[in-house]
Structures are given as structure tokens and as C-alpha cells.
Amino acid sequence: MQTDPIGDFLTRIRNAAAAKHQRVDVPASKLKSEIARILKDEGYISTYKMVDENKTRKTLRVFLKYTPDRRSVITGLKRISRPGARCYVSTGKITQVVGGLGISIMTTPKGLMSGRSARKAKIGGEVLCEVW
């Protein structure tokens, strides 16, 4: 039984990027696909897609992005809000990640969004992770 599927998702991406893999497969969920959508929109991964391995299980396939000299675009991933310690912030407390070079991914009443867009929409929420 998995207690933190988002933490597992981020760890798989971190490990695959460190090992220079082209893609990584993770068990699919709506939350993970929304996180992948934000990572794609912000330019941290090249693409993602849902793959039906069999009738009962779906897999999310994430294609990683690298620079021309084979360095990963994702240099760091950090889980902020964990199942044992949730982290909620208001609009004014949304911090910049690595001086504005990274993003934070948040759950808000309007859905999943990056910290920058949540600050622009003046919405607070739970900070899931930071990516830089």
C-alpha cells in the first residue's frame, strides 16, 4: 500500500532524470496527470500520455526533457506538503522558488495550478511540491 503517491511520482521523475532515461512510467491518477500538465506547460518535461497496459490499470508515461548537452531540465524536486504535515498558504505567503527560476505546484479551490498563477489569481491553497 502506498501512503504518498505524489511523493512516489516525484521520486520516480527525480530518479529517471538522474539516470538520464527518456521516459518514466507511473501508475496513473487525475492528480498526477494534472501535475504532469503543469510541468509540461512550464517547460520541465517534453510531454506525457496515458497508456492502457491492461483493462484494469492505466499508466501515465512522462517523457523527460534534456538540454543539448544531455543535462536534465529538472535540477530539483521537493515535496512540501506531505500526508503527515500539510502545508497551506495564503496568497501573500506564496514564496518564489529559487529566486523565481522554479515553480511551486499548488492545489487551490480552482484546481491545480502553479504558484505564480495562484498569486496572480489571488488564491491560496496547499503547496504540493517545488520544481526547479
C-alpha positions as a Markdown table, in Angstrom:
| # | Residue | x | y | z |
|---|---|---|---|---|
| 1 | Met | 0.0 | 0.0 | 0.0 |
| 2 | Gln | 1.3 | 3.4 | -1.0 |
| 3 | Thr | 0.9 | 6.2 | 1.6 |
| 4 | Asp | 2.2 | 9.0 | -0.5 |
| 5 | Pro | 1.5 | 8.6 | -4.3 |
| 6 | Ile | 2.6 | 12.1 | -5.1 |
| 7 | Gly | 5.9 | 11.6 | -3.3 |
| 8 | Asp | 6.4 | 8.4 | -5.2 |
| 9 | Phe | 5.6 | 10.2 | -8.5 |
| 10 | Leu | 8.2 | 12.9 | -7.8 |
| 11 | Thr | 10.8 | 10.4 | -6.7 |
| 12 | Arg | 10.4 | 8.4 | -9.9 |
| 13 | Ile | 10.8 | 11.5 | -12.0 |
| 14 | Arg | 13.9 | 12.6 | -9.9 |
| 15 | Asn | 15.5 | 9.1 | -10.3 |
| 16 | Ala | 14.8 | 8.8 | -14.0 |
| 17 | Ala | 16.2 | 12.3 | -14.7 |
| 18 | Ala | 19.4 | 11.4 | -12.7 |
| 19 | Ala | 19.7 | 8.2 | -14.7 |
| 20 | Lys | 19.2 | 10.0 | -18.0 |
| 21 | His | 16.1 | 8.0 | -19.0 |
| 22 | Gln | 14.0 | 9.2 | -21.9 |
| 23 | Arg | 10.7 | 8.4 | -20.1 |
| 24 | Val | 9.3 | 7.1 | -16.9 |
| 25 | Asp | 6.1 | 5.1 | -16.2 |
| 26 | Val | 4.0 | 5.7 | -13.1 |
| 27 | Pro | 0.5 | 4.5 | -12.0 |
| 28 | Ala | -2.0 | 7.0 | -13.3 |
| 29 | Ser | -4.4 | 9.2 | -11.4 |
| 30 | Lys | -6.1 | 12.5 | -12.2 |
| 31 | Leu | -3.8 | 14.4 | -9.7 |
| 32 | Lys | -0.6 | 13.0 | -11.3 |
| 33 | Ser | -1.8 | 13.9 | -14.8 |
| 34 | Glu | -2.6 | 17.4 | -13.7 |
| 35 | Ile | 0.9 | 17.7 | -12.1 |
| 36 | Ala | 2.3 | 16.4 | -15.4 |
| 37 | Arg | 0.2 | 19.0 | -17.3 |
| 38 | Ile | 1.7 | 21.8 | -15.2 |
| 39 | Leu | 5.2 | 20.5 | -15.7 |
| 40 | Lys | 4.7 | 20.4 | -19.4 |
| 41 | Asp | 3.2 | 23.9 | -19.5 |
| 42 | Glu | 6.1 | 25.3 | -17.6 |
| 43 | Gly | 8.6 | 23.5 | -19.8 |
| 44 | Tyr | 10.1 | 21.0 | -17.4 |
| 45 | Ile | 9.0 | 17.8 | -19.3 |
| 46 | Ser | 8.5 | 17.4 | -23.1 |
| 47 | Thr | 5.2 | 15.6 | -23.0 |
| 48 | Tyr | 3.1 | 12.9 | -21.2 |
| 49 | Lys | 0.3 | 10.5 | -22.1 |
| 50 | Met | -2.0 | 7.9 | -20.6 |
| 51 | Val | -1.2 | 4.3 | -21.6 |
| 52 | Asp | -3.6 | 1.4 | -21.1 |
| 53 | Glu | -1.5 | -1.6 | -20.2 |
| 54 | Asn | -4.5 | -3.8 | -19.5 |
| 55 | Lys | -8.2 | -3.2 | -18.8 |
| 56 | Thr | -7.8 | -2.6 | -15.1 |
| 57 | Arg | -4.7 | -0.5 | -14.8 |
| 58 | Lys | -3.7 | 2.8 | -16.5 |
| 59 | Thr | -0.2 | 4.1 | -16.6 |
| 60 | Leu | 1.0 | 7.7 | -17.0 |
| 61 | Arg | 4.0 | 7.9 | -19.3 |
| 62 | Val | 6.1 | 11.0 | -18.7 |
| 63 | Phe | 8.8 | 12.0 | -21.3 |
| 64 | Leu | 11.6 | 13.9 | -19.7 |
| 65 | Lys | 13.3 | 16.9 | -21.3 |
| 66 | Tyr | 17.1 | 17.4 | -21.6 |
| 67 | Thr | 19.4 | 20.2 | -22.7 |
| 68 | Pro | 21.5 | 19.7 | -25.9 |
| 69 | Asp | 24.5 | 18.7 | -23.7 |
| 70 | Arg | 22.3 | 16.0 | -22.0 |
| 71 | Arg | 21.7 | 17.7 | -18.7 |
| 72 | Ser | 18.2 | 17.4 | -17.2 |
| 73 | Val | 15.9 | 20.4 | -17.3 |
| 74 | Ile | 14.7 | 19.4 | -13.9 |
| 75 | Thr | 17.5 | 20.0 | -11.4 |
| 76 | Gly | 15.5 | 19.6 | -8.3 |
| 77 | Leu | 12.1 | 18.4 | -7.0 |
| 78 | Lys | 11.0 | 18.8 | -3.4 |
| 79 | Arg | 7.8 | 17.5 | -1.8 |
| 80 | Ile | 6.4 | 20.3 | 0.5 |
| 81 | Ser | 3.0 | 19.2 | 1.8 |
| 82 | Arg | 3.1 | 15.5 | 3.0 |
| 83 | Pro | 0.4 | 13.3 | 4.4 |
| 84 | Gly | 1.8 | 13.8 | 7.9 |
| 85 | Ala | 2.4 | 17.5 | 7.6 |
| 86 | Arg | 0.2 | 19.5 | 5.3 |
| 87 | Cys | 1.3 | 23.0 | 4.3 |
| 88 | Tyr | -1.3 | 25.6 | 3.4 |
| 89 | Val | -0.5 | 29.1 | 2.4 |
| 90 | Ser | -2.5 | 32.3 | 1.7 |
| 91 | Thr | -2.0 | 34.5 | -1.3 |
| 92 | Gly | 0.6 | 36.7 | 0.3 |
| 93 | Lys | 2.7 | 33.8 | 1.7 |
| 94 | Ile | 3.3 | 32.1 | -1.7 |
| 95 | Thr | 7.1 | 32.2 | -2.0 |
| 96 | Gln | 9.2 | 32.2 | -5.1 |
| 97 | Val | 11.2 | 29.1 | -5.8 |
| 98 | Val | 15.0 | 29.6 | -6.4 |
| 99 | Gly | 14.5 | 33.3 | -6.8 |
| 100 | Gly | 11.8 | 33.0 | -9.4 |
| 101 | Leu | 13.6 | 30.3 | -11.6 |
| 102 | Gly | 11.5 | 27.4 | -10.3 |
| 103 | Ile | 7.8 | 26.8 | -9.7 |
| 104 | Ser | 5.6 | 25.6 | -6.9 |
| 105 | Ile | 2.6 | 23.4 | -7.7 |
| 106 | Met | -0.5 | 24.1 | -5.5 |
| 107 | Thr | -4.0 | 22.7 | -5.1 |
| 108 | Thr | -6.4 | 25.6 | -4.9 |
| 109 | Pro | -10.2 | 25.8 | -4.9 |
| 110 | Lys | -9.9 | 26.5 | -8.7 |
| 111 | Gly | -7.9 | 23.3 | -9.3 |
| 112 | Leu | -4.2 | 22.6 | -9.6 |
| 113 | Met | -2.0 | 25.5 | -10.7 |
| 114 | Ser | 1.5 | 26.9 | -10.3 |
| 115 | Gly | 2.3 | 29.2 | -7.5 |
| 116 | Arg | 2.8 | 32.1 | -10.0 |
| 117 | Ser | -0.7 | 31.7 | -11.5 |
| 118 | Ala | -2.2 | 31.3 | -8.0 |
| 119 | Arg | -0.5 | 34.5 | -6.9 |
| 120 | Lys | -1.9 | 36.3 | -10.0 |
| 121 | Ala | -5.4 | 34.9 | -9.3 |
| 122 | Lys | -5.1 | 35.9 | -5.6 |
| 123 | Ile | -5.9 | 32.3 | -4.4 |
| 124 | Gly | -4.2 | 30.4 | -1.7 |
| 125 | Gly | -4.1 | 26.7 | -1.1 |
| 126 | Glu | -1.9 | 23.6 | -0.3 |
| 127 | Val | 1.6 | 23.7 | -1.7 |
| 128 | Leu | 2.3 | 20.2 | -3.0 |
| 129 | Cys | 5.8 | 20.5 | -4.3 |
| 130 | Glu | 8.5 | 22.7 | -5.7 |
| 131 | Val | 10.4 | 22.2 | -9.0 |
| 132 | Trp | 13.5 | 23.9 | -10.2 |
